[in-house]
Amino acid sequence: MSSESRKKVKMLILLGITTSIIMTIFSFMLIFQERYFWAAISMIGAIVGFICFFRLKIEMNKVENK
């Protein structure tokens, strides 16, 4: 894998984790406003984002080790 591709993938991972953290914070703000349905949707999106980007990181490590 070229160094440019590695940098792009790492930037995508960082962007995804940052977005998931922002969604989690937004979810807590919605909970305090008693908008539970939208808070649940936001929390589910954050969890899915974390899972996807951690799996992407694992796959990237597998590719680098080959």
URJO-V875626 format. One line per field, one symbol per residue. psi: psi as a letter, one per 30 degrees, with the letter a starting at -180 (. if undefined). Layout:
# URJO-V875626
psi = ???
This chain:
# URJO-V875626
psi = kleeeeeeeeeeeeeeeeeeeeeeeeeeeeefghieeeeeeeeeeeeeeeeefeeeeeeeeeeef.
